[in-house]
Amino acid sequence: PSPYTALMTLWAVVIGWVGSGLILLAYALVATRRFSSHSVAFHVVTLLGSLGLTVYAVTISAWPNVALNGVMGVVAMVGTFMAIRVVRHLKAEADRITQTSG
């Protein structure tokens, strides 16, 4: 392979390992109750991890892994938007309570 192809493959491997680490980190933080499974942070870390694994899977043409991690990324993206919406709602509710009591 050309030096360019070898370099791109190396980057894909690094990105894949980082993605794996992020998925494991997100799971470990939820399992140890440092993240809530409903938190924005959990979903963002999971999304980034799944993107990294998808990049690597595409590079090695591992299509079942592309599908799995692609779907996982979509689920994490939806979870991120839902969590952001909950946070905004809670903040608005707290602001409303603060304004009525003050």
VOPAGU-2260 file (C-alpha; in pm, 1 decimal, decimal comma):
REM VOPAGU-2260
SITE   aa  ch    i         X         Y         Z
SITE  PRO   A    0       0,0       0,0       0,0
SITE  SER   A    1     100,6     358,4     -55,1
SITE  PRO   A    2     227,5     567,0     237,8
SITE  TYR   A    3     -97,1     767,8     220,9
SITE  THR   A    4    -310,7     452,7     249,8
SITE  ALA   A    5     -98,8     325,0     537,4
SITE  LEU   A    6    -130,1     658,4     718,6
SITE  MET   A    7    -508,2     669,6     670,8
SITE  THR   A    8    -537,3     311,6     795,7
SITE  LEU   A    9    -327,7     399,3    1100,8
SITE  TRP   A   10    -552,3     696,9    1174,8
SITE  ALA   A   11    -860,8     477,5    1138,5
SITE  VAL   A   12    -713,9     227,9    1385,9
SITE  VAL   A   13    -636,9     506,4    1635,0
SITE  ILE   A   14    -986,3     651,6    1592,2
SITE  GLY   A   15   -1134,0     305,0    1640,7
SITE  TRP   A   16    -941,1     248,3    1963,1
SITE  VAL   A   17   -1044,7     590,3    2093,1
SITE  GLY   A   18   -1405,7     506,1    2004,0
SITE  SER   A   19   -1379,8     175,7    2191,0
SITE  GLY   A   20   -1237,4     354,2    2491,6
SITE  LEU   A   21   -1517,4     610,6    2489,6
SITE  ILE   A   22   -1788,2     342,0    2474,1
SITE  LEU   A   23   -1625,9     156,7    2764,6
SITE  LEU   A   24   -1583,4     481,3    2958,1
SITE  ALA   A   25   -1950,0     575,5    2912,4
SITE  TYR   A   26   -2064,1     230,6    3025,2
SITE  ALA   A   27   -1829,0     228,8    3325,2
SITE  LEU   A   28   -1943,6     574,3    3434,6
SITE  VAL   A   29   -2309,7     469,6    3416,6
SITE  ALA   A   30   -2239,4     139,7    3592,7
SITE  THR   A   31   -2062,3     322,0    3876,4
SITE  ARG   A   32   -2333,6     591,5    3887,9
SITE  ARG   A   33   -2100,8     875,1    3794,5
SITE  PHE   A   34   -2314,6     938,0    3483,2
SITE  SER   A   35   -2688,6     902,4    3457,6
SITE  SER   A   36   -2802,0     698,8    3160,4
SITE  HIS   A   37   -3030,8     994,6    3085,2
SITE  SER   A   38   -2754,9    1258,0    3093,1
SITE  VAL   A   39   -2634,1    1463,1    2800,6
SITE  ALA   A   40   -2275,0    1363,6    2886,3
SITE  PHE   A   41   -2349,1     990,9    2861,3
SITE  HIS   A   42   -2514,8    1024,5    2523,1
SITE  VAL   A   43   -2244,6    1253,3    2381,8
SITE  VAL   A   44   -1962,5    1020,8    2491,8
SITE  THR   A   45   -2152,5     723,3    2347,5
SITE  LEU   A   46   -2213,8     913,4    2021,9
SITE  LEU   A   47   -1845,0    1001,9    1984,4
SITE  GLY   A   48   -1744,6     644,6    2060,9
SITE  SER   A   49   -1984,3     499,7    1807,0
SITE  LEU   A   50   -1862,0     745,0    1543,2
SITE  GLY   A   51   -1502,8     637,7    1605,8
SITE  LEU   A   52   -1592,2     270,7    1579,9
SITE  THR   A   53   -1793,0     336,1    1263,4
SITE  VAL   A   54   -1493,9     507,7    1099,7
SITE  TYR   A   55   -1275,8     208,4    1177,8
SITE  ALA   A   56   -1537,8     -43,9    1065,2
SITE  VAL   A   57   -1580,8     134,8     730,8
SITE  THR   A   58   -1202,9     133,2     682,6
SITE  ILE   A   59   -1184,1    -244,9     722,9
SITE  SER   A   60   -1517,1    -306,0     542,4
SITE  ALA   A   61   -1676,0    -465,9     849,1
SITE  TRP   A   62   -2032,7    -392,0     740,1
SITE  PRO   A   63   -2215,2    -556,5    1033,1
SITE  ASN   A   64   -2011,1    -334,3    1268,1
SITE  VAL   A   65   -2083,9     -31,0    1052,2
SITE  ALA   A   66   -2455,1    -105,1    1086,5
SITE  LEU   A   67   -2436,0    -169,0    1462,1
SITE  ASN   A   68   -2232,0     139,2    1542,4
SITE  GLY   A   69   -2424,9     353,5    1296,7
SITE  VAL   A   70   -2752,7     263,1    1466,7
SITE  MET   A   71   -2590,2     312,9    1806,8
SITE  GLY   A   72   -2481,6     659,9    1695,4
SITE  VAL   A   73   -2834,2     746,8    1582,9
SITE  VAL   A   74   -2977,0     625,9    1916,1
SITE  ALA   A   75   -2714,4     828,5    2103,5
SITE  MET   A   76   -2794,9    1136,0    1893,8
SITE  VAL   A   77   -3166,3    1103,4    1968,3
SITE  GLY   A   78   -3082,6    1050,2    2337,1
SITE  THR   A   79   -2864,4    1361,6    2333,2
SITE  PHE   A   80   -3142,7    1577,7    2191,3
SITE  MET   A   81   -3396,3    1433,8    2435,4
SITE  ALA   A   82   -3163,2    1492,9    2731,0
SITE  ILE   A   83   -3096,8    1850,5    2619,2
SITE  ARG   A   84   -3470,8    1908,2    2594,2
SITE  VAL   A   85   -3521,2    1779,0    2950,7
SITE  VAL   A   86   -3239,8    2000,5    3081,3
SITE  ARG   A   87   -3392,0    2306,9    2911,0
SITE  HIS   A   88   -3735,2    2224,0    3051,8
SITE  LEU   A   89   -3596,7    2181,5    3404,7
SITE  LYS   A   90   -3403,4    2508,7    3378,1
SITE  ALA   A   91   -3713,2    2694,2    3255,9
SITE  GLU   A   92   -3917,5    2544,5    3539,9
SITE  ALA   A   93   -3652,7    2645,2    3795,4
SITE  ASP   A   94   -3643,7    2997,9    3651,1
SITE  ARG   A   95   -4023,3    3018,7    3668,7
SITE  ILE   A   96   -4024,0    2904,3    4034,5
SITE  THR   A   97   -3746,2    3150,8    4119,4
SITE  GLN   A   98   -3933,5    3440,2    3957,4
SITE  THR   A   99   -4262,4    3363,0    4132,7
SITE  SER   A  100   -4105,3    3321,4    4474,7
SITE  GLY   A  101   -3876,2    3623,3    4454,4
